[in-house]
């Protein structure tokens, strides 16, 4: 049996400015390879804080985080940056594309940073990702020439360039209309079921969440629906 793509064990987080406040309380669950899970809950319940810890961007927490069966807690920042670039693809509510570069170059940037492939190989891989997302015809345009839905698909292609183990999203359909939200959902589903990538998506969109393989509900810094370290919901 494959080891989980990600496992959180008793993740606890405090903020200390200006007073000590507990924002995450002993969060434990795992995410299987090829699993498409959504994280839901009211604003302020800790969803985004949890995502930043699981993505290794926040290291000030208690508990244990394993990505691809490797513990992250003892790693230096340079090592964590490599993990983020190689193992995790990010899709946010805002696409953060660079208007001075073409769509193709935007998608290539994380591949260039990783340095695992030649520039020609990265370009070929970027075209391949854009083709999966149905927007290879926009490759030489600048982002400002695209619609909102197209920009988000470019952002997904950029997240895929290094074939990450896990795709993490923070409200990736938050700025999209219903049609484009459905397109993005279909893409995510294909990534899980065809390409066996794990997806962990924070969302307020109940319709989106209801169609994922698993919903992880959060309330007051806790998982409230019985998700366990084995990836099972009660």
Secondary structure, 3 states (H helix, E strand, C coil): CCCCCEEEEEEEEEECCCCCEEEEEEEEEEECCCCEEEEECCCCCCHHHHHHHHCCCCCCCEEEEEECCEECCCCCHHHHHHHHHHHEEEEECCCCCCCCCEHHHHHHHHHHHHCCCCHHHHHHHHHHHHHHCCCHHHCCCEHHHCCHHHHHHHHHHHHHCCCCCEEEEECCCCCCCHHHHHHHHHHHHHHHHCCCCEEEEECCCHHHHHCCCEEEEEECCEECCCCCCCCCCC
